[in-house]
Amino acid sequence: MSTALKPLLPGSTLGVLGGGQLGRMWAHAAQRMGYNTAVLDPDAQSPAGLVSHHHIHTDYLDAAGLKQLAAVCQAVTTEFENVPADALAQLAATLPVSPAASAVAVAQDRAREKAHFVKCGVPVAPHAVIDTPEQLAAVNDNLLPGILKTSRMGYDGKGQLRVTTRDELNAGWAKLGKVPCVLEKMLPLASECSVIVARGRDGAMVNLPVQRNLHRDGILAVTEVFAGNVPEALASQAIAAAKAVAQELNYVGVLCVEFFVLADSSLVVNEIAPRPHNSGHYSQDACDVSQFELQVRTMADLPLTQPRLHSPAFMLNLLGDLWFANTNAAQVEPAWQKVLALPGTHLHLYGKTEARVGRKMGHLNITAKTPEAARAVALQAAAILGIASF
């Protein structure tokens, strides 16, 4: 049963740990709703800090910086999972922090994350935790071939290796520095999808539609969202599993739960991100409530209304590679004028001054009346920008 909370009204100051693009888009959403924003990030040129009312340039565990953030804010969130959970815990001693340090700590450790999925009763790939040589030797051969992943600090395909034999497993663990790892059995994948949920302090919970995702080299490339993008029964199962994960964590904030869809049409949970997510960026232009507004609402204890998808949408991730598509040396701005001449295109750039291969520089949302029309424009845009077809 929901409990009445006193909301933080517009005019209040909301804070975020982390100054990247997710913090920047959160700040834009908060400011549009009338809030002041504060960012703590060690980079003086951080994308979020450059657009916020307060930009505190300190390390995430700097006591003076955390004290300054707490002094100017009425609530705080985080924009990425590798912010130290201890920083969130310190802030929580004096003001509301969402998500809680305990929830972020689970997302920071793949072994704890897998254990949480098992506890929730949601389907998860067969796996083994490897912390010691003894655990490495005890790995069941049935888990090979598999993906060996570091338990901590892995994202966008980093910190993981494919291993097919026991010799490769042993060599892979050594290559990763013999740090704690999780070995996941490789499963026959048909596709990938994700669900973004928002949960308030009163227990109210809403979700965005199921997002169908395409990854390349471990980085999200394309998201497509429209009625029927995944079978209805599968969508219902994914939403129920995502809500179970959030409920069991007593989560407050925006949470993305990523899934693998297997060749037999079954579903397994892959991982969680305790923040808005790349795959939810389409919601800025295709939904009546975006994932970033949901983040603001959970922080400020405002009512959560079920988002409505009003347009079929495709999202194209824009990596720094595009700035070097026509040359081996000089950085060249992509042909935005040609892309924006296409109907239903919405360009979001992150304010990063230097393009680098693999660096997330922005995204392009495409909306239309039908999925077919949205896909056609998305393919045209991809061809203009030099993005591989899908």
N, C-alpha and C positions, 0 to 999 in steps of 0.2 A: 504494500500500500504506500502511495506517495506521501511524503512529508513536506509540508509547506516550508519553503526556504525564503530568506530575505535576499532578493537579487541585488547585484551590483549594477546600478543604473548607468546609462551613458553619462560621460563626464568623469567617471572613475578611470584609473590607470591600470592597465593589464600588462603583465610582463612575460617575457619568454627567455628561456635559456637556449642560446643558439641563434646565429644571425644569418643563416642560409636562406635559400629561396622559399622554403616552407614557412619560415618566420616572416619573410617579406610579404607573402600572400596572406598570412594570418593577420599581419599588421594592417594591410589594406582593408581587410574585411572588418577588423575591429574599428578602424578609423571611420569607415563608411557608416558604422552604426553609432558613431559619436564618442568612442572611447579614445583615451590617450594610450600610447604604447611605449614600453620600455624594453630594451634588448640588452642582454649581457652576452658579450662575445669578445674573444681576444683579438679579433681582426678589426682594425679601425675602419676598413672599407667593406665590412660585411653588408650584403644586400639588404637585410632587414634593418640593420642599424642605420643605414643611410636614409631610410624613410620613416624613422620613428622619432618620437618626441625626446626620448632619452636613449643614449647609447653608452653603455658602461663597458669600457675596454679593459677587461680583466680575464684572467683564467677562471674556469668554471668553479674551481675550489678555493678561489681567493676570498678570504673571510671578509675583507673590507668591501670587495665588489658585491658579494652576496648581501651584506648588510645594507649597502646603498640601494640595491634592487628592492629589497624588502621595505625600505623606507619610502620609496616612491610609488609602490604598487599596492593594490588591494587583492590581487590574485596572480598566480604565476603558472605557466605551463612550460613544456619543452618542445623543441621542433625536431629533435632527432634522438634516437634511443641510446647513443653512446655518450650523451651528457652524463657525468658521474651521478649515480643514484644518491651518493652522499650529499651532493649539492642540493638536490631536491629535498632530502630529509632535513637538512639544516634550515632551508626556507620554510618548511612545513611547521617548524616550531613557532612561527610568528604569523603566518598567513596561509590561506587556502592554496594548495598546490595540486594540480591535476595534469597528468595522472600521478598517482602516488609513487614514491621511491620504490616501494615493494613491487609494484606492477612493472615498472621500468627495469628493475633488476632481473625479473623473469625474462623479459624480452632481450636482455643483454647476454644471456647465457643459453645456448642451444640445448644443453642438457636439462636445465631447469624448465625450459620452454617445452621440451618433449614430455617431461614428467607432468607438467601442467595439463597438456593435452590428454594424456592418459587418465589423469584424475577427473577431467571433465567428461570422459567417455566419448570423445570425438575421435574419428578414425585418424590414425597416424601411420606413416611408413614404418616397417620393421627397422630397428636401429639398435646400436650398441654405443655405450659411453666408453671412451678410451682416455683414461687419465694416467695410467701406469703401464709399464711393459707387461705386467701380468694380465691386465685387462686386454691389451693388444693381442697377446698370445691366446687368450680365451675366446676371441671373436669367432662366431659360428661361420663356417664356410658358406652357409645359405645366404649371408648378407652380401656376398660378392657375386657379380660386380656391384660396386656401390660408389657413393659420393662421400669422401672424407672431408668434414668441415670443422674448422676451429670452433670451439664452443663460444668464444668471445671475439668481438671486433670484426665479424664478417658481414659484408653487405655488397650488393650489386655484383655477385659472383666472386668476390674476393675471399681469400682464406679457405678455398676448397679445391679438391682434386678428385678426378675420377680414378678409381682403382679397380682393376679386374681380377688380379691374383693376390695371393697372400704376400708374395714378394713385393708387389707394387704397393700393397697396404703398408708393409713395414717401411719401405723406402719413402712413401708419402708422409707417414707420421714423422719420420726424421726430417724430411724437407720442410714440414710445417713447424719445425723446432721442438717437436715432442711436447707441445703444449696440449692441454685438455682438448679433446676432439669428440665429435659424434660421427659415427659411420652410419649412413642411411643406405638401405638397399635400393638399387636402381629399379624403378618400376616402369612398365610400359605406359608412357604418357600419351594422352590424346590431346590435351589442352591444359591451360592454366586459367584460373579465375580468382577473384578476390571479392571480399565484402567489407565495406566500411560501416561500422556501427558507432553511434554516439550514445553515451550513458551519462546521466546526470547524477548529482549527489543524492537525489531523492529516489534513485533506482529506475527512473524513466529511461526507456531505451528506444531509439529509432535507427533505421538503416538506410543507406543508399542502395540502389539496385545492384544486382550481381554484375561485376565487371569481368569481361572476357579479355585476357591479356596475352600478348605475344612478347616474348623476351628474345633478345639477341646478345650473345656473349655475356649472359647473366644480368643484362640491364634491360629494363622495360622499354620496349620500342613502340608498341601500339596497344591501345585499349579501345574496345568497342562495347557500346552499351545501348541496348534497345530491347523491347519486349521480344522474347524468344531467342535471345542470343545464346542462352543455354536452356536445356529442357526444364520445364516448370518444376518437376519433382526434384531435379538436381539443385535448382535455385533455392527451393524451400529448404532442402537439407543444408546447403551452405549457409543460409541466413540463420537457421536454427543453431548450427555449430558455432558460428561467429558470436551469436548472443550468449551461448553457453560459456564460451571462453571468457567473454567480458564479465559475465555475471559471477563466475567462480573467482575471478580476480578482484571482485568488488570494484571494478574499474570505473574511473570518472574521466571523461574526455573522449577523444576520437581515437578509435582503434581500427587498424586494418588487419584482416585475417586473410592470408593467402592460401590457396588450395591448388592441388594437382587433381585433374580429372584423368582417370586411368582409361586404358583401352576398353575395359569392360563397363565403362560409364560409372564406375564407383568413384568415390571422392576421398581424398586424404588431406589433412591439414599440413601445410608446409611450414609456415612461420607467421609471426605477428610483428606488427610495427606499431608502437604506442604513440601514434601521431597521425596527422593527415598523410596521405600516400600518393605517389605518382599516379597510381591507377584511379584516383578519385579526382584528378584535376578537371576532367570533363564537366564535373558538377558546377563549375563556375559559370558555364554558359548553357548547360542543358537541364539544370534542375532549378527549382524555385528556392532551394536552400543549399548552399555549397558546403563542402566539407569544412571549409575555413570558418564559415558562419556558425556551423555546429560546434566547432572548437571554442569560439567566443561564447556561445550560449552555455556550454557546459561549465566554462570558467566562471561566468557571471551568474550562474544559477537562474538563467532565463528558461522559459518553457521550450521544450523540444517538440517540434512538429515534424511529422513524417514527411521527408522530402518527396517531391513529385518530379519525375522525369517528364519534362514537357516536349523534348525533342530527341530523336535518335542521335547518337553522337559517336565520333571517333576522336581519339587523342593521339597525336604523334609527338613522341619525345624528341626534342631538338638537342643533339649533342654537339660538342665543339668540332667534331669531324666535318660538319657542314660548312664551316668557315674556311676549310682547306680543300674543298671538293674539287676545285679547278686548278690547283697549284700545289707544288711540293714545298713551298717556302712561305709565301706571303699570305697573310690573313685577309680574306675577302668576305665582305658582308653578303649573306645569302640574298636572293632576289625576292625580298619581302613584297615589293610592289606587285609582282606577278602572282604571288600566293594570295595576297589580300584582294586581288581582282576576282578571285573565285567566290561564289556565293556561300555564305554561312561559315566563313573562316574567322577565327578569333585568335590573334597572336598574343602570347604571354611570354615576355622576355624577363630575365631575372636580375638585370642590372650588373652582370659580371663583365668587367672590362677586358678580360683576357680569355680568349677561346683556347681550349686545349682538347686534344683528342680524348674522347670518353667523358668529358666534363658536361654536366647537365647545364645547358645555357637557357633553355626555355621549353615551351610546349605549344602546340597548335591544336586548338579544339575546332572540330568541324561539326556543325549541326545542320539538320535538314528535316523535311517533313516525313521522309521515309528512310529506312536503313539503307536501301539501295542507292538513294540519292546521296546520302552522307558518305557512303563508301566510294562512290564515283568521284566525288570532290576530293576525298582524302587521298585517293590514288593519283589524281592530278597534282595535288600539292606535293606528294611524295616524289613524283617524277620531276617536278620543277626543282625541288631541293636536293635531289640526288639521294633520297632515302630508298632503301630496297623495298620492292613491292611486297604485298602481304595478301 
